[in-house]
Amino acid sequence: MFKAYLAVLSYLLIGSSGAALADALHDCARLSGDAAIQACDQAIRQNPRDAVSYANRGVEYRNKGDLDRALADFTKAIAIDPKVAGAYNNRGLVLNDKSDPDRAFADFTKAIEINPKFADAYNNRGLVFESKGDLGSALADYTKAIEVDPKYVRAYTNRGLVLESKGDLDRAIADYDKAIELDPKHLLAYYDRGNAWSKKGDLDRAIADYDKAIAIDPKFAVAYNNRGLVFREKGDIDRALADYSKAIEVDPKHVLAYYNRCWLRATANRDLPLALADCDAAIRLAPSDPGYLGSRGFVYLRQNRLDEAIADYDAALKLDPRMAASLYGRGLAKQKKGDQAGGDADIAAAKAINATIADGFAKYGVN
């Protein structure tokens, strides 16, 4: 989100009151936080028709998380001057923050109508298209943003994400490369490129990019988590566990890191009480995730705590009846308890969904 700056005033400033207004306008545009808001208040008191000061104050309110006041200020700026493209763009951002993508889309489109060279508005409208699943239109808007501003780093990373989601990993990586060329400290470009390298199976390049992201921001939890996934893929269990642990240290509510650490310990048949504690933590954070419940069921199965395993598999299957792993695991638990018919039925149902499910369990020494 940007603030508007006045290069010149469209009226004469005479005497001390004019000087005070000039100072307020300057501080409203240049300062940030409460100091900027106070300056904007002063400028608006002296000139209630000052659309720019309303727009600038709206930026500060949004930065503070006061979305209702931000929305009111951008709306007032538009009412005063309906040709201020930036006010439409910024109001669109607030509307998107407030989970109103349709009105946000209309504002971004209006901003583009007023200023067809408004790269931010194309980028922001692209985000709305992407959130709606219209990847083709999102791709077109990100490309237009880059056409208008070839140095627009965020548009390259956003376009790269769309290309990656469409399976075009080489073009996605090219966009991340360009973003890094333009901004060698761009954290997300390294992280996103690491994800793309991982999908291509180039694990060493993926690790190098996650390393770079972590060097830029040592508290970037998702980079530790994803680097852990790559180490797991390489068979380096200790380094994978260390990365999951670091992700949790940085972000104690990182549910995927708890889950991944649980699953790695469970499948390696290693430190099962710790695996159980990790699955417990993941379920506390996301109690309605069938995958986490099924994974805890697997830990219980390995511990021969069959009733608890069946209870977790039951809960997982209630949420997702077609989870082959939970059906198969429940089948094994039932068989171990002597319910051969019930176990056979669950295993057959699991194989009907995933013909190779037994191989997956056998790989982990569970059959």
C-alpha positions in Angstrom: 0.0 0.0 0.0 1.4 3.4 -0.9 0.8 6.9 0.3 0.2 9.9 -2.0 2.6 12.7 -2.0 1.9 16.3 -3.1 4.8 17.8 -5.1 3.1 21.2 -5.2 0.0 22.7 -3.6 -2.9 23.7 -5.8 -3.5 26.8 -3.7 -1.5 29.6 -2.1 -0.4 29.1 1.5 -0.4 32.5 3.2 0.9 33.4 6.6 1.4 31.2 9.7 -1.8 29.2 9.1 -0.6 28.4 5.6 2.8 27.3 6.9 1.1 25.1 9.5 -1.0 23.5 6.8 2.1 22.9 4.7 3.8 21.2 7.6 0.8 19.0 8.3 0.5 18.0 4.7 4.2 17.1 4.6 4.0 15.1 7.9 0.8 13.4 6.9 2.5 12.1 3.7 6.0 11.4 5.1 5.6 10.2 8.6 4.1 6.9 9.8 2.0 5.6 12.7 0.3 7.9 15.2 2.4 10.9 14.2 1.2 10.6 10.6 -2.4 10.2 11.7 -2.2 13.3 13.9 -0.7 15.3 11.1 -3.4 14.1 8.7 -6.1 15.0 11.3 -4.7 18.6 11.4 -4.5 18.8 7.6 -8.1 17.6 7.3 -9.3 20.1 9.9 -7.8 22.9 8.0 -9.0 21.6 4.6 -11.9 19.1 4.9 -11.8 18.6 1.1 -8.3 17.3 1.1 -8.7 13.8 -0.5 -5.0 13.1 -0.3 -4.9 13.5 3.5 -7.9 11.2 3.9 -6.2 8.6 1.7 -2.9 8.9 3.6 -4.6 8.6 6.9 -6.4 5.5 5.6 -3.0 3.9 4.8 -1.9 4.5 8.4 -5.2 3.1 9.9 -4.8 0.0 7.7 -1.2 -0.4 8.9 -2.5 -0.3 12.5 -5.2 -2.9 11.7 -8.1 -0.5 12.1 -9.8 -1.6 8.9 -13.1 0.2 9.5 -11.5 3.6 9.8 -9.2 2.9 6.9 -12.3 2.0 4.8 -14.1 5.1 5.8 -11.1 7.3 4.9 -10.6 5.8 1.5 -14.3 6.1 0.8 -14.2 9.8 1.8 -11.2 10.4 -0.4 -13.1 8.8 -3.4 -16.2 10.9 -2.6 -14.1 14.1 -2.7 -12.1 13.1 -5.8 -13.4 10.1 -7.8 -10.4 10.1 -10.0 -7.8 9.2 -7.3 -6.8 5.7 -8.5 -4.7 5.1 -5.5 -7.7 5.5 -3.1 -9.6 2.8 -5.1 -6.6 0.5 -5.0 -6.0 1.0 -1.3 -9.7 0.6 -0.5 -9.6 -2.7 -2.5 -6.8 -3.9 -0.2 -8.9 -3.1 2.9 -11.9 -4.8 1.4 -9.8 -7.9 0.7 -8.5 -7.8 4.3 -12.2 -7.8 5.3 -12.9 -10.9 3.2 -14.9 -9.0 0.6 -13.1 -10.0 -2.6 -15.9 -9.0 -4.9 -15.9 -5.4 -3.8 -12.1 -5.5 -3.7 -12.1 -6.7 -7.3 -14.4 -3.8 -8.3 -12.1 -1.3 -6.7 -8.9 -2.7 -8.3 -10.7 -2.7 -11.7 -11.8 0.9 -11.2 -8.2 1.9 -10.3 -7.0 0.3 -13.6 -9.8 2.1 -15.5 -8.6 5.4 -14.1 -4.9 4.6 -14.6 -4.2 1.8 -17.0 -0.5 1.9 -16.0 -1.2 1.1 -12.3 1.0 -2.0 -11.8 -0.1 -2.4 -8.1 -3.7 -2.6 -9.1 -3.1 -5.3 -11.7 -1.1 -7.3 -9.1 -3.7 -6.9 -6.5 -6.5 -7.9 -8.8 -4.4 -10.9 -9.8 -4.4 -11.9 -6.2 -8.2 -11.8 -6.1 -8.5 -13.8 -9.3 -6.1 -16.4 -7.8 -8.1 -16.6 -4.6 -11.2 -17.4 -6.7 -9.3 -20.2 -8.6 -9.2 -18.2 -11.9 -5.5 -18.9 -12.5 -5.6 -17.8 -16.2 -6.9 -14.3 -15.3 -4.5 -14.1 -12.4 -1.6 -14.9 -14.7 -2.7 -12.3 -17.2 -2.9 -9.6 -14.5 0.5 -10.4 -13.0 2.0 -10.4 -16.6 0.4 -7.0 -17.2 1.8 -5.7 -13.9 5.3 -6.8 -15.1 4.7 -5.2 -18.5 3.9 -1.9 -16.8 6.7 -2.2 -14.3 9.5 -4.7 -15.4 11.1 -4.3 -12.0 8.0 -5.2 -10.0 9.4 -8.0 -7.8 6.2 -9.1 -6.1 4.5 -9.6 -9.5 7.3 -12.0 -10.6 6.9 -14.0 -7.4 3.1 -14.0 -7.6 3.2 -15.1 -11.3 5.8 -17.7 -10.3 3.4 -19.2 -7.8 0.6 -19.4 -10.3 2.9 -21.1 -12.9 4.0 -23.5 -10.1 0.4 -24.4 -9.2 -0.2 -25.0 -13.0 2.8 -27.4 -13.0 5.0 -25.2 -15.1 8.0 -25.4 -12.8 10.6 -24.2 -15.2 8.8 -20.9 -16.0 8.0 -20.5 -12.3 11.7 -20.9 -11.4 12.6 -18.3 -14.1 10.2 -15.8 -12.4 11.8 -16.5 -9.0 15.2 -16.1 -10.6 14.2 -12.7 -11.9 12.8 -11.6 -8.6 16.1 -12.6 -6.9 18.0 -10.7 -9.6 16.0 -7.6 -8.9 16.1 -8.1 -5.1 18.8 -10.4 -3.8 17.4 -10.2 -0.3 13.8 -11.2 -1.3 13.0 -13.9 1.2 9.9 -15.4 -0.4 11.6 -15.7 -3.8 14.2 -18.0 -2.3 11.6 -19.9 -0.4 9.3 -20.3 -3.4 12.1 -21.3 -5.6 13.2 -23.9 -3.0 9.7 -25.3 -3.1 9.8 -25.5 -6.9 13.2 -27.2 -6.9 11.8 -29.7 -4.4 8.9 -30.5 -6.7 11.4 -31.1 -9.5 13.3 -33.5 -7.3 16.4 -31.3 -7.2 16.8 -31.6 -3.5 20.2 -30.0 -3.1 19.1 -26.8 -4.9 16.0 -26.8 -2.7 18.1 -27.0 0.4 20.4 -24.2 -0.9 17.4 -21.9 -1.4 15.9 -22.7 2.0 19.3 -22.0 3.5 19.3 -18.6 1.8 15.8 -17.8 3.1 16.8 -18.8 6.6 19.9 -16.7 6.4 17.8 -13.7 5.5 15.3 -14.4 8.2 16.4 -16.9 10.9 12.8 -16.9 12.3 11.2 -18.0 9.1 9.6 -21.2 10.4 8.1 -22.5 7.2 11.5 -22.6 5.6 12.8 -24.8 8.4 9.8 -27.1 8.0 10.1 -27.4 4.3 13.9 -28.0 4.5 13.1 -30.7 7.0 10.8 -32.3 4.4 13.7 -32.3 1.9 16.1 -33.8 4.4 13.5 -36.5 5.1 13.3 -37.2 1.4 17.1 -37.6 1.3 16.9 -40.1 4.2 18.6 -37.7 6.7 16.3 -38.3 9.7 18.4 -36.4 12.2 18.6 -33.2 10.2 14.9 -33.4 9.3 14.0 -33.7 13.0 16.3 -30.8 13.8 14.6 -28.6 11.3 11.1 -29.5 12.5 12.2 -28.8 16.0 13.7 -25.4 15.0 10.4 -24.5 13.2 8.5 -25.3 16.4 11.0 -23.3 18.5 10.5 -20.3 16.2 6.7 -20.7 16.0 5.3 -22.9 18.8 1.9 -23.0 16.9 3.4 -24.4 13.7 1.0 -27.3 13.3 2.7 -28.8 10.2 6.0 -29.0 12.0 4.5 -30.9 14.9 2.7 -33.2 12.4 5.8 -33.8 10.3 7.9 -34.5 13.4 5.3 -36.9 14.7 5.0 -38.7 11.4 8.8 -39.0 10.8 9.3 -40.5 14.3 6.3 -42.8 13.9 7.3 -44.1 10.5 11.0 -44.5 11.6 9.6 -46.4 14.7 11.7 -44.0 16.8 10.9 -42.2 20.1 7.2 -43.2 19.9 6.2 -41.3 23.1 7.7 -38.2 21.6 5.8 -38.9 18.3 2.6 -39.2 20.3 3.2 -35.9 22.0 3.8 -34.2 18.7 0.6 -35.6 17.2 -1.3 -34.5 20.3 0.1 -31.0 19.8 -1.0 -31.0 16.2 -4.5 -32.1 17.1 -4.8 -29.5 19.8 -4.0 -26.9 17.1 -6.2 -28.4 14.4 -8.7 -30.8 16.0 -10.7 -31.4 12.8 -7.8 -32.5 10.6 -8.3 -36.2 9.7 -4.7 -36.6 8.7 -3.4 -35.7 12.2 -6.0 -38.0 13.8 -5.0 -40.8 11.5 -1.3 -40.3 12.1 -1.9 -40.5 15.9 -3.8 -43.7 15.2 -0.7 -45.0 13.5 1.4 -44.2 16.5 -1.0 -46.0 18.8 -1.0 -49.0 16.4 2.8 -49.2 16.6 2.5 -49.1 20.4 -0.1 -51.8 20.3 -2.6 -49.5 22.0 -5.3 -50.9 19.8 -8.5 -49.4 21.2 -7.0 -45.9 21.1 -5.8 -46.5 17.5 -9.3 -47.6 16.5 -10.8 -44.6 18.2 -8.5 -42.2 16.3 -9.1 -44.0 13.0 -12.8 -43.8 13.6 -12.6 -40.1 14.2 -10.5 -39.6 11.1 -12.9 -41.6 8.9 -15.8 -39.7 10.3 -14.2 -36.6 8.8 -13.0 -38.2 5.6 -14.5 -41.7 4.9 -12.2 -42.2 2.0 -8.9 -42.0 3.9 -7.3 -45.3 2.7 -4.5 -45.1 5.4 -7.0 -44.8 8.2 -9.1 -47.6 6.8 -6.1 -49.9 6.4 -4.7 -49.0 9.9 -8.1 -49.6 11.5 -8.3 -52.9 9.7 -4.9 -54.0 11.1 -5.9 -52.9 14.6 -9.2 -54.9 14.4 -7.4 -58.0 13.2 -4.9 -57.7 16.1 -7.9 -57.5 18.5 -9.4 -60.7 16.9 -12.0 -59.0 14.8 -11.0 -60.7 11.6 -14.1 -60.0 9.6 -14.2 -56.3 10.5 -10.4 -56.0 9.8 -10.7 -57.7 6.4 -13.6 -55.4 5.5 -11.6 -52.3 6.3 -8.5 -53.5 4.5 -10.5 -54.4 1.4 -12.2 -51.0 1.4 -8.7 -49.3 1.8 -7.3 -51.3 -1.2 -10.3 -50.3 -3.3 -9.4 -46.7 -2.8 -5.6 -47.2 -3.0 -4.4 -50.4 -4.4 -0.8 -49.9 -3.1 -1.8 -49.0 0.5 -0.5 -52.3 1.9 3.0 -51.6 0.4 3.1 -48.2 2.1 2.4 -49.8 5.5 4.9 -52.6 4.8 7.6 -50.1 4.0 7.3 -48.9 7.6 7.3 -52.4 9.0 3.6 -52.5 9.8 1.5 -55.3 8.4 
